[in-house]
Amino acid sequence: NGVFVERFASARHRPDWEGTPSRPTIAFLGRMEEPRKGMPVLSQALPHVLREIPGIRVLIAGPGDPGSVRERMTAEAAAACEFLGPVSDQDKASLLASVDLYVAPNTGGESFGIILIEAMSARATVLASDLPAFARVLHGGVAGQMFHNEDPVDLARAVVALLRNPIRREQLSAAGRERANAFDWSVVAADVMAVYEIDRKSTRLNSSHLVI
């Protein structure tokens, strides 16, 4: 799995998606009506977050029916959400580059975490559930914050703590951007070719033994 890191690193910031100290922005990207993408966990976390940071804006990008998502939220949580619908690759990169925090509350079924790499490439501060696949991408929490999977209270605690600590967000952003380089296609392609070269040499060696 690889990402063209520079495409996200050079993404244009959009003022309407950028947060302010009193109106910070967080983003969710994914199929909002698919439970394993974690929208229900985020929905349950929002009332706790709003008690501490009432001005928060939640930008939700991806396919699905906003109405069905809103009806499972409290009125206050629904009012904090802005549904963007499906977005282009360019807008996805801009969204990740613009928000104060990218949240990945996925509950399972993830073999990797390509969206985390994209977010890290865009210098987003990443907060993700502690799935094994996500933990590997985030280098055990060095390149992004993790919370207990399917625990909305722990998610809310982490959101509030990060939004109140810009220095910590910057540290994670810088570490994530550095970590993303390991998944750039230039590195991944070279690694794949190295494996094929080793296999080719091994095959030739085994063939020579058979001839002998």
Buried (B, 14 or more C-beta within 10 A) or exposed (E): EBBEBEBBBEBEEEEEBBBEEEEBBBBBBBEBBBEBBBBBBBBBBBBBBBEBBEEBBBBBBBEBEBEEBBEEBBEEBBEBBBBBEEBEEEBBBBBBBBBBBBBBBBBEEBEEBBBBBBBBBBBBBBBBBBBEBBBEBBBEBEBBBBBEBBBBEBBBBBBBBBBEEBEBBEEBBEBBBEBBBBBBBEEBEEEEEEEEEEEEEEEEEEEEEEEE
